[in-house]
Structures are given as structure tokens and as C-alpha cells.
Amino acid sequence: MSTPIPAPVRTLLDAANSGDIEAFLSGFTPEGVVDDWGREFRGRSRIRSWSDAEFIGVRVSLTPTEVVDEDGVVTVTAQVGGDGFNGPSHFSFRVQDDLVTRMTIRA
């Protein structure tokens, strides 16, 4: 990968890969949003519920294969593994003050 992964995004990826829900949640602003294929989860409590059921709770693993930073949106293409969805996905991140305000997941 030629584009480095910004630190706030790396924090979320590393937390997901290590199963650390607290570090994952701490990487978002208090009103951060996860948009998982059009379903939005706003705030750390709702993100936790989503993650427990569909992300860290199913032992997700993310192996980045490409990073694009365009107009303030960092998109990481990753191979997803674990006990839930498996396959390639795109994770787009908006960052503000070293925290993620929005993570959008698409194919």
C-alpha cells in the first residue's frame, strides 16, 4: 500500500483485529456513526450493540489491501474474515480531531 493509514483509522482497525471493543469505541467521537450497508448506528452505545452482534463479537479480522485518501475521506479496502461476513469490503472513514466521526461499510 502506498498511502499510509492515518492514525485514527489504524486505531479502529487494530482494535477490531485484537477484539478490543473499548479501544474501538474510544476511536469514535461521542456522536460517531457506523453506516453498515445503509443501517446507521449513532453513538458509542449503539455502535457497541452493532459490533457485539456483527463485528468484534463475531471475531472480525481485517487485512487492508488498499488505502485511498480523497477529499478528507479515507477508504480502506480490506479482506474481511471471522465468524460473520467474509470477503472484500470497503471501509470509508471521516476523521475529526484525531477521532472517527463516521465509518461507512460497503462492498
Secondary structure as GFF3:
##gff-version 3
##sequence-region A 1 107
A	DSSP	alpha_helix	7	18	.	.	.	ID=ss1
A	DSSP	alpha_helix	21	26	.	.	.	ID=ss2
A	DSSP	beta_strand	28	36	.	.	.	ID=ss3
A	DSSP	beta_strand	39	42	.	.	.	ID=ss4
A	DSSP	alpha_helix	44	54	.	.	.	ID=ss5
A	DSSP	three_ten_helix	56	58	.	.	.	ID=ss6
A	DSSP	beta_strand	61	70	.	.	.	ID=ss7
A	DSSP	beta_strand	73	81	.	.	.	ID=ss8
A	DSSP	beta_strand	87	96	.	.	.	ID=ss9
A	DSSP	beta_strand	99	106	.	.	.	ID=ss10
###
